[in-house]
Amino acid sequence: MASTVLMKSQDNSRSPGTVGRDTIFSLGHSPDPDDAFMFYAMAAKKINLRGYKFEHQLEDIQTLNERALRGELHISAISIHAYASVTDKYALLPCGASMGDGYGPLIVTNQTPETSESSDFLRDKTIAVPGKLTSAFLALQLYLGSFKHVVVPFDRIFETVKIGQADAGLLIHEGQLTYADAGFRKILDLGEWWKTRTGLPLPLGGNVLRKDIPPEIQRDLLTIVRASIEFGLAHRAEAVEHSMPYARNMDSVLASKFIGMYVNDYTRDYGETGRQAIQRFLGEACAAGYIDRDFAIEFVR
């Protein structure tokens, strides 16, 4: 039940056992307001779950990426970068995308740059990154090439730079809106750079479904996830309110702004532009040697 878009995949998936309608489906997503918004209707049973049961497992995106490598979750949020490594096990849902359309992960510092050229400033600096499987890390590789980095949890980026363990930080999640209040200045917006260079949105995250699930159940699960996203967009105020416990250092106005950045028309459906963006992003990464395996991009139909 999948449509292939890119290169041929190697098949080294494990056999995770029989999956049926009575399975309790594990659903992994990050404890962030945009993911909470997307899955609100499922968590609160605001939509028809068609008799299926779900266990929501909240983990940071790097952990979800690593769990996807092991094929542990039935449905999971994932970095588009990491998806290239799990195409033998998972197909992308055509809904649930997080795209930065002219905006995206930021490089920030608390230093005073000696040059206005961001690449020159960053060239010999150590950058704190939230995980090597994140799309933000891959985008920075495409921009900068090889660079010195230290991997820390995304919510420790500011601290790591402040105490001098890194010269700059790569921000995902709410840090993109709160960095100035935390005493940092922006060096580079990777989403803006990518849009200017390619005319495309920067594909950051998506949701995947395990390919061992029978086709008729895949269709049901896709319908449920899509309905949850549509419910949140149609009942924005209550979905934002549900998301507030996950809105670190943000009031409702800022949280709503952040959600609007990453839950939008691309989240409803990648569309041709979104699919083209994934092809371009991962294709360039392959050509540059940052992805060292063959893979096939597949969408659940």
Contacts in CASP RR format, 6 or more apart in sequence:
PFRMAT RR
TARGET T0000
AUTHOR 0000-0000-0000
METHOD contacts of the structure
MODEL  1
MASTVLMKSQDNSRSPGTVGRDTIFSLGHSPDPDDAFMFYAMAAKKINLR
GYKFEHQLEDIQTLNERALRGELHISAISIHAYASVTDKYALLPCGASMG
DGYGPLIVTNQTPETSESSDFLRDKTIAVPGKLTSAFLALQLYLGSFKHV
VVPFDRIFETVKIGQADAGLLIHEGQLTYADAGFRKILDLGEWWKTRTGL
PLPLGGNVLRKDIPPEIQRDLLTIVRASIEFGLAHRAEAVEHSMPYARNM
DSVLASKFIGMYVNDYTRDYGETGRQAIQRFLGEACAAGYIDRDFAIEFV
R
1 91 0 8 1.000
1 215 0 8 1.000
1 218 0 8 1.000
1 219 0 8 1.000
1 300 0 8 1.000
1 301 0 8 1.000
2 91 0 8 1.000
2 211 0 8 1.000
2 298 0 8 1.000
2 299 0 8 1.000
2 300 0 8 1.000
2 301 0 8 1.000
3 298 0 8 1.000
3 299 0 8 1.000
3 301 0 8 1.000
4 296 0 8 1.000
4 297 0 8 1.000
4 298 0 8 1.000
5 275 0 8 1.000
5 278 0 8 1.000
5 279 0 8 1.000
5 296 0 8 1.000
5 297 0 8 1.000
5 298 0 8 1.000
5 299 0 8 1.000
6 279 0 8 1.000
6 282 0 8 1.000
6 283 0 8 1.000
6 295 0 8 1.000
6 296 0 8 1.000
6 297 0 8 1.000
7 286 0 8 1.000
7 294 0 8 1.000
7 295 0 8 1.000
7 296 0 8 1.000
8 294 0 8 1.000
8 295 0 8 1.000
8 296 0 8 1.000
9 87 0 8 1.000
9 88 0 8 1.000
9 294 0 8 1.000
9 295 0 8 1.000
9 296 0 8 1.000
10 88 0 8 1.000
10 293 0 8 1.000
10 294 0 8 1.000
10 295 0 8 1.000
11 88 0 8 1.000
12 88 0 8 1.000
13 71 0 8 1.000
13 88 0 8 1.000
13 89 0 8 1.000
13 211 0 8 1.000
13 212 0 8 1.000
14 71 0 8 1.000
14 89 0 8 1.000
15 212 0 8 1.000
16 71 0 8 1.000
16 210 0 8 1.000
16 212 0 8 1.000
17 212 0 8 1.000
19 74 0 8 1.000
19 210 0 8 1.000
19 212 0 8 1.000
19 213 0 8 1.000
19 214 0 8 1.000
19 217 0 8 1.000
20 213 0 8 1.000
20 214 0 8 1.000
20 217 0 8 1.000
21 51 0 8 1.000
21 52 0 8 1.000
21 217 0 8 1.000
23 74 0 8 1.000
24 53 0 8 1.000
24 54 0 8 1.000
24 55 0 8 1.000
25 52 0 8 1.000
25 53 0 8 1.000
25 54 0 8 1.000
25 55 0 8 1.000
25 74 0 8 1.000
25 75 0 8 1.000
25 221 0 8 1.000
26 54 0 8 1.000
26 55 0 8 1.000
26 57 0 8 1.000
26 72 0 8 1.000
26 73 0 8 1.000
26 74 0 8 1.000
26 75 0 8 1.000
26 76 0 8 1.000
27 39 0 8 1.000
27 42 0 8 1.000
27 54 0 8 1.000
27 55 0 8 1.000
27 56 0 8 1.000
27 57 0 8 1.000
27 73 0 8 1.000
27 74 0 8 1.000
27 75 0 8 1.000
27 76 0 8 1.000
28 56 0 8 1.000
28 57 0 8 1.000
28 58 0 8 1.000
28 59 0 8 1.000
28 64 0 8 1.000
28 67 0 8 1.000
28 73 0 8 1.000
28 75 0 8 1.000
28 76 0 8 1.000
28 77 0 8 1.000
29 35 0 8 1.000
29 36 0 8 1.000
29 38 0 8 1.000
29 39 0 8 1.000
29 56 0 8 1.000
29 57 0 8 1.000
29 58 0 8 1.000
29 64 0 8 1.000
29 76 0 8 1.000
29 77 0 8 1.000
29 207 0 8 1.000
30 58 0 8 1.000
30 59 0 8 1.000
30 60 0 8 1.000
30 61 0 8 1.000
30 64 0 8 1.000
30 77 0 8 1.000
30 173 0 8 1.000
31 58 0 8 1.000
31 59 0 8 1.000
31 60 0 8 1.000
31 246 0 8 1.000
32 173 0 8 1.000
32 174 0 8 1.000
32 246 0 8 1.000
33 174 0 8 1.000
33 240 0 8 1.000
33 243 0 8 1.000
33 244 0 8 1.000
33 246 0 8 1.000
33 247 0 8 1.000
33 250 0 8 1.000
33 255 0 8 1.000
33 258 0 8 1.000
33 259 0 8 1.000
34 98 0 8 1.000
34 243 0 8 1.000
34 258 0 8 1.000
34 259 0 8 1.000
34 260 0 8 1.000
34 261 0 8 1.000
34 262 0 8 1.000
34 263 0 8 1.000
35 77 0 8 1.000
35 246 0 8 1.000
36 43 0 8 1.000
36 242 0 8 1.000
36 243 0 8 1.000
36 245 0 8 1.000
36 246 0 8 1.000
37 232 0 8 1.000
37 239 0 8 1.000
37 240 0 8 1.000
37 242 0 8 1.000
37 243 0 8 1.000
37 259 0 8 1.000
37 263 0 8 1.000
38 96 0 8 1.000
38 228 0 8 1.000
38 229 0 8 1.000
38 232 0 8 1.000
38 263 0 8 1.000
38 267 0 8 1.000
39 56 0 8 1.000
39 228 0 8 1.000
40 46 0 8 1.000
40 228 0 8 1.000
40 231 0 8 1.000
40 232 0 8 1.000
40 238 0 8 1.000
40 239 0 8 1.000
40 242 0 8 1.000
40 243 0 8 1.000
41 47 0 8 1.000
41 227 0 8 1.000
41 228 0 8 1.000
41 231 0 8 1.000
41 232 0 8 1.000
41 239 0 8 1.000
42 49 0 8 1.000
42 54 0 8 1.000
42 56 0 8 1.000
42 224 0 8 1.000
42 225 0 8 1.000
42 228 0 8 1.000
43 56 0 8 1.000
43 242 0 8 1.000
44 242 0 8 1.000
46 228 0 8 1.000
46 231 0 8 1.000
46 235 0 8 1.000
47 224 0 8 1.000
47 227 0 8 1.000
47 228 0 8 1.000
47 231 0 8 1.000
48 224 0 8 1.000
48 227 0 8 1.000
49 224 0 8 1.000
50 220 0 8 1.000
50 223 0 8 1.000
50 224 0 8 1.000
52 220 0 8 1.000
52 221 0 8 1.000
52 224 0 8 1.000
54 75 0 8 1.000
57 73 0 8 1.000
59 67 0 8 1.000
60 130 0 8 1.000
60 153 0 8 1.000
60 154 0 8 1.000
61 77 0 8 1.000
61 78 0 8 1.000
61 79 0 8 1.000
61 130 0 8 1.000
61 134 0 8 1.000
61 154 0 8 1.000
61 172 0 8 1.000
62 130 0 8 1.000
62 131 0 8 1.000
62 133 0 8 1.000
62 134 0 8 1.000
62 153 0 8 1.000
62 154 0 8 1.000
64 73 0 8 1.000
64 76 0 8 1.000
64 77 0 8 1.000
64 78 0 8 1.000
65 78 0 8 1.000
65 79 0 8 1.000
65 81 0 8 1.000
65 82 0 8 1.000
65 131 0 8 1.000
65 133 0 8 1.000
65 134 0 8 1.000
66 133 0 8 1.000
67 73 0 8 1.000
67 76 0 8 1.000
68 76 0 8 1.000
68 78 0 8 1.000
68 82 0 8 1.000
68 83 0 8 1.000
68 86 0 8 1.000
68 89 0 8 1.000
68 90 0 8 1.000
68 208 0 8 1.000
69 82 0 8 1.000
69 85 0 8 1.000
69 86 0 8 1.000
71 86 0 8 1.000
71 89 0 8 1.000
71 90 0 8 1.000
71 210 0 8 1.000
73 210 0 8 1.000
74 209 0 8 1.000
74 210 0 8 1.000
74 213 0 8 1.000
74 221 0 8 1.000
75 93 0 8 1.000
75 207 0 8 1.000
75 208 0 8 1.000
75 209 0 8 1.000
75 210 0 8 1.000
75 221 0 8 1.000
75 225 0 8 1.000
76 90 0 8 1.000
76 207 0 8 1.000
76 208 0 8 1.000
77 205 0 8 1.000
77 206 0 8 1.000
77 207 0 8 1.000
78 86 0 8 1.000
78 90 0 8 1.000
78 205 0 8 1.000
78 206 0 8 1.000
78 207 0 8 1.000
78 208 0 8 1.000
79 133 0 8 1.000
79 134 0 8 1.000
79 135 0 8 1.000
79 204 0 8 1.000
79 205 0 8 1.000
79 206 0 8 1.000
80 135 0 8 1.000
80 203 0 8 1.000
80 204 0 8 1.000
80 205 0 8 1.000
80 206 0 8 1.000
80 278 0 8 1.000
80 281 0 8 1.000
80 282 0 8 1.000
81 133 0 8 1.000
81 134 0 8 1.000
81 135 0 8 1.000
81 137 0 8 1.000
81 138 0 8 1.000
81 282 0 8 1.000
81 285 0 8 1.000
82 133 0 8 1.000
82 134 0 8 1.000
83 90 0 8 1.000
83 92 0 8 1.000
83 206 0 8 1.000
83 208 0 8 1.000
83 282 0 8 1.000
83 297 0 8 1.000
84 282 0 8 1.000
84 285 0 8 1.000
84 286 0 8 1.000
84 291 0 8 1.000
84 293 0 8 1.000
84 295 0 8 1.000
85 133 0 8 1.000
85 291 0 8 1.000
85 293 0 8 1.000
85 295 0 8 1.000
86 208 0 8 1.000
87 295 0 8 1.000
87 296 0 8 1.000
87 297 0 8 1.000
87 298 0 8 1.000
88 211 0 8 1.000
89 210 0 8 1.000
89 211 0 8 1.000
89 212 0 8 1.000
90 208 0 8 1.000
90 209 0 8 1.000
90 210 0 8 1.000
90 211 0 8 1.000
91 208 0 8 1.000
91 209 0 8 1.000
91 211 0 8 1.000
91 218 0 8 1.000
91 298 0 8 1.000
91 299 0 8 1.000
91 300 0 8 1.000
92 206 0 8 1.000
92 207 0 8 1.000
92 208 0 8 1.000
92 209 0 8 1.000
92 270 0 8 1.000
92 297 0 8 1.000
92 298 0 8 1.000
92 299 0 8 1.000
92 300 0 8 1.000
93 206 0 8 1.000
93 207 0 8 1.000
93 208 0 8 1.000
93 209 0 8 1.000
93 222 0 8 1.000
93 225 0 8 1.000
93 226 0 8 1.000
93 299 0 8 1.000
93 300 0 8 1.000
94 222 0 8 1.000
94 269 0 8 1.000
94 270 0 8 1.000
94 271 0 8 1.000
94 299 0 8 1.000
94 300 0 8 1.000
94 301 0 8 1.000
95 207 0 8 1.000
95 222 0 8 1.000
95 225 0 8 1.000
95 226 0 8 1.000
95 229 0 8 1.000
95 267 0 8 1.000
95 268 0 8 1.000
95 269 0 8 1.000
95 270 0 8 1.000
96 206 0 8 1.000
96 207 0 8 1.000
96 225 0 8 1.000
96 229 0 8 1.000
96 267 0 8 1.000
96 268 0 8 1.000
97 203 0 8 1.000
97 205 0 8 1.000
97 206 0 8 1.000
97 266 0 8 1.000
97 267 0 8 1.000
97 270 0 8 1.000
97 274 0 8 1.000
98 203 0 8 1.000
98 204 0 8 1.000
98 205 0 8 1.000
98 206 0 8 1.000
98 262 0 8 1.000
98 263 0 8 1.000
98 266 0 8 1.000
98 267 0 8 1.000
99 201 0 8 1.000
99 202 0 8 1.000
99 203 0 8 1.000
99 204 0 8 1.000
99 205 0 8 1.000
99 262 0 8 1.000
99 264 0 8 1.000
99 266 0 8 1.000
99 267 0 8 1.000
99 274 0 8 1.000
99 277 0 8 1.000
100 191 0 8 1.000
100 195 0 8 1.000
100 201 0 8 1.000
100 202 0 8 1.000
100 203 0 8 1.000
100 204 0 8 1.000
100 261 0 8 1.000
100 262 0 8 1.000
101 195 0 8 1.000
101 201 0 8 1.000
101 202 0 8 1.000
101 264 0 8 1.000
101 266 0 8 1.000
102 189 0 8 1.000
102 191 0 8 1.000
102 192 0 8 1.000
102 194 0 8 1.000
102 195 0 8 1.000
102 201 0 8 1.000
102 202 0 8 1.000
103 176 0 8 1.000
103 189 0 8 1.000
103 191 0 8 1.000
103 192 0 8 1.000
103 261 0 8 1.000
104 136 0 8 1.000
104 176 0 8 1.000
104 189 0 8 1.000
104 190 0 8 1.000
104 191 0 8 1.000
104 192 0 8 1.000
104 202 0 8 1.000
104 204 0 8 1.000
104 261 0 8 1.000
105 135 0 8 1.000
105 136 0 8 1.000
105 139 0 8 1.000
105 140 0 8 1.000
105 170 0 8 1.000
105 171 0 8 1.000
105 172 0 8 1.000
105 176 0 8 1.000
105 189 0 8 1.000
105 190 0 8 1.000
105 191 0 8 1.000
105 204 0 8 1.000
106 170 0 8 1.000
106 171 0 8 1.000
106 175 0 8 1.000
106 176 0 8 1.000
106 179 0 8 1.000
106 186 0 8 1.000
106 187 0 8 1.000
106 188 0 8 1.000
106 189 0 8 1.000
106 190 0 8 1.000
107 118 0 8 1.000
107 122 0 8 1.000
107 127 0 8 1.000
107 140 0 8 1.000
107 168 0 8 1.000
107 169 0 8 1.000
107 170 0 8 1.000
107 171 0 8 1.000
107 186 0 8 1.000
107 187 0 8 1.000
107 188 0 8 1.000
107 190 0 8 1.000
108 161 0 8 1.000
108 168 0 8 1.000
108 169 0 8 1.000
108 171 0 8 1.000
108 179 0 8 1.000
108 184 0 8 1.000
108 185 0 8 1.000
108 186 0 8 1.000
108 187 0 8 1.000
109 121 0 8 1.000
109 125 0 8 1.000
109 161 0 8 1.000
109 167 0 8 1.000
109 168 0 8 1.000
109 169 0 8 1.000
109 184 0 8 1.000
109 185 0 8 1.000
109 187 0 8 1.000
110 161 0 8 1.000
110 162 0 8 1.000
110 183 0 8 1.000
110 184 0 8 1.000
110 185 0 8 1.000
111 167 0 8 1.000
111 168 0 8 1.000
113 121 0 8 1.000
113 187 0 8 1.000
114 121 0 8 1.000
115 121 0 8 1.000
118 187 0 8 1.000
118 188 0 8 1.000
119 143 0 8 1.000
119 144 0 8 1.000
121 187 0 8 1.000
122 144 0 8 1.000
122 147 0 8 1.000
122 168 0 8 1.000
122 187 0 8 1.000
122 188 0 8 1.000
123 144 0 8 1.000
123 147 0 8 1.000
124 148 0 8 1.000
125 147 0 8 1.000
125 148 0 8 1.000
125 166 0 8 1.000
125 167 0 8 1.000
125 168 0 8 1.000
126 148 0 8 1.000
126 149 0 8 1.000
126 150 0 8 1.000
126 165 0 8 1.000
126 166 0 8 1.000
126 167 0 8 1.000
126 168 0 8 1.000
127 140 0 8 1.000
127 147 0 8 1.000
127 148 0 8 1.000
127 149 0 8 1.000
127 150 0 8 1.000
127 166 0 8 1.000
127 167 0 8 1.000
127 168 0 8 1.000
127 169 0 8 1.000
127 170 0 8 1.000
128 149 0 8 1.000
128 150 0 8 1.000
128 151 0 8 1.000
128 152 0 8 1.000
128 156 0 8 1.000
128 157 0 8 1.000
128 160 0 8 1.000
128 161 0 8 1.000
128 165 0 8 1.000
128 166 0 8 1.000
128 168 0 8 1.000
128 169 0 8 1.000
128 170 0 8 1.000
129 136 0 8 1.000
129 137 0 8 1.000
129 140 0 8 1.000
129 149 0 8 1.000
129 150 0 8 1.000
129 151 0 8 1.000
129 152 0 8 1.000
129 169 0 8 1.000
129 170 0 8 1.000
130 136 0 8 1.000
130 137 0 8 1.000
130 151 0 8 1.000
130 152 0 8 1.000
130 153 0 8 1.000
130 154 0 8 1.000
130 157 0 8 1.000
130 170 0 8 1.000
130 172 0 8 1.000
131 137 0 8 1.000
131 151 0 8 1.000
131 154 0 8 1.000
132 151 0 8 1.000
134 172 0 8 1.000
135 202 0 8 1.000
135 203 0 8 1.000
135 204 0 8 1.000
135 205 0 8 1.000
135 281 0 8 1.000
136 170 0 8 1.000
136 171 0 8 1.000
136 172 0 8 1.000
136 190 0 8 1.000
136 204 0 8 1.000
137 149 0 8 1.000
137 170 0 8 1.000
138 281 0 8 1.000
138 285 0 8 1.000
138 290 0 8 1.000
139 190 0 8 1.000
139 191 0 8 1.000
139 194 0 8 1.000
139 202 0 8 1.000
139 281 0 8 1.000
140 147 0 8 1.000
140 170 0 8 1.000
140 190 0 8 1.000
141 147 0 8 1.000
141 285 0 8 1.000
141 288 0 8 1.000
141 290 0 8 1.000
142 281 0 8 1.000
142 284 0 8 1.000
142 285 0 8 1.000
142 288 0 8 1.000
142 290 0 8 1.000
143 188 0 8 1.000
143 190 0 8 1.000
143 193 0 8 1.000
145 288 0 8 1.000
149 166 0 8 1.000
150 160 0 8 1.000
150 165 0 8 1.000
150 166 0 8 1.000
152 160 0 8 1.000
154 171 0 8 1.000
154 172 0 8 1.000
154 173 0 8 1.000
155 173 0 8 1.000
155 248 0 8 1.000
157 169 0 8 1.000
157 170 0 8 1.000
157 171 0 8 1.000
157 175 0 8 1.000
158 175 0 8 1.000
158 179 0 8 1.000
158 182 0 8 1.000
158 184 0 8 1.000
160 166 0 8 1.000
160 169 0 8 1.000
161 167 0 8 1.000
161 168 0 8 1.000
161 169 0 8 1.000
161 184 0 8 1.000
168 187 0 8 1.000
171 179 0 8 1.000
172 204 0 8 1.000
173 248 0 8 1.000
174 247 0 8 1.000
174 248 0 8 1.000
174 249 0 8 1.000
174 250 0 8 1.000
174 254 0 8 1.000
174 255 0 8 1.000
174 258 0 8 1.000
175 182 0 8 1.000
175 249 0 8 1.000
176 258 0 8 1.000
176 261 0 8 1.000
177 250 0 8 1.000
177 254 0 8 1.000
177 257 0 8 1.000
177 258 0 8 1.000
178 249 0 8 1.000
178 250 0 8 1.000
178 254 0 8 1.000
179 185 0 8 1.000
179 186 0 8 1.000
180 186 0 8 1.000
181 249 0 8 1.000
190 202 0 8 1.000
191 201 0 8 1.000
191 202 0 8 1.000
194 200 0 8 1.000
194 201 0 8 1.000
194 202 0 8 1.000
194 281 0 8 1.000
195 201 0 8 1.000
195 202 0 8 1.000
198 277 0 8 1.000
198 280 0 8 1.000
200 273 0 8 1.000
200 274 0 8 1.000
200 276 0 8 1.000
200 277 0 8 1.000
200 280 0 8 1.000
201 266 0 8 1.000
201 273 0 8 1.000
201 274 0 8 1.000
201 277 0 8 1.000
202 277 0 8 1.000
202 281 0 8 1.000
203 274 0 8 1.000
203 277 0 8 1.000
203 278 0 8 1.000
203 281 0 8 1.000
204 262 0 8 1.000
207 225 0 8 1.000
209 218 0 8 1.000
209 221 0 8 1.000
209 222 0 8 1.000
209 300 0 8 1.000
211 298 0 8 1.000
213 221 0 8 1.000
218 300 0 8 1.000
219 300 0 8 1.000
219 301 0 8 1.000
222 300 0 8 1.000
226 268 0 8 1.000
229 263 0 8 1.000
229 267 0 8 1.000
229 268 0 8 1.000
230 268 0 8 1.000
231 239 0 8 1.000
232 238 0 8 1.000
232 239 0 8 1.000
232 263 0 8 1.000
233 239 0 8 1.000
233 263 0 8 1.000
233 267 0 8 1.000
233 268 0 8 1.000
236 256 0 8 1.000
240 252 0 8 1.000
240 255 0 8 1.000
240 256 0 8 1.000
240 259 0 8 1.000
241 252 0 8 1.000
243 255 0 8 1.000
243 259 0 8 1.000
244 252 0 8 1.000
244 255 0 8 1.000
247 254 0 8 1.000
247 255 0 8 1.000
247 258 0 8 1.000
250 258 0 8 1.000
266 273 0 8 1.000
266 274 0 8 1.000
270 278 0 8 1.000
270 299 0 8 1.000
275 297 0 8 1.000
275 299 0 8 1.000
278 297 0 8 1.000
279 297 0 8 1.000
282 291 0 8 1.000
282 295 0 8 1.000
282 297 0 8 1.000
283 291 0 8 1.000
285 291 0 8 1.000
END
